[in-house]
Amino acid sequence: LQRGYSEGRYLGRPETDVVRCTTMVALGDAIRVNRRPEEALTVFEAHAALVRRLWPHNEGGILVTQSNIANCLGQLGRHDAALTLERKIYAKRVAMFGTSHQGTIMAGTNQAITLYKLALFDEAKHSIRDQLLPVARQSLGADNYLTLGLEHNLAMCLRSHPECTRDDLLEAETIMQEVVQ
């Protein structure tokens, strides 16, 4: 047995203790922020297993943990695996909360960013322009940080596409000018 661990308890806290579970997420975040995504991935996977086992009906908590895992996969350069998970997360959030929920918009943004990183510019552009931005503008407002981030991401997709046109570059420039105003 590890020091401080016995019979489902760690440092006197039972496995189901909310503080203990919240601390696992904070630990994973701290490790990931300090550019150690492989170690953070281990923590988030352990947390995901714990949540699935103890609170299998807590779908919101499971989605948050899966998002953390997808972020780690992205930091590790495993963008294909991250995208697979992000697609599932986004679809589940749409089904559970609808398209205008802030968490759903954030999940869609994460998916679009990964599409961009995989150079799937057309799909990223379509996702941002046709699905996410209209909803974000309506539900969050044009000046919300998520809406502005989507505008920025759209401009990046337009200018980074290998077949971008002069009109695409001009649109990207206009978008960025609007974002900074």
Secondary structure, 3 states (H helix, E strand, C coil): CCCCEECCEECCEECCCHHHHHHHHHHHHHHHHCCCHHHHHHHHHHHHHHHHHHCCCCHHHHHHHHHHHHHHHHHCCCHHHHHHHHHHHHHHHHHHHCCCCHHHHHHHHHHHHHHHHCCCHHHHHHHHHHHHHHHHHHHCCCCCHHHHHHHHHHHHHHHHCCCCCHHHHHHHHHHHHHHHC
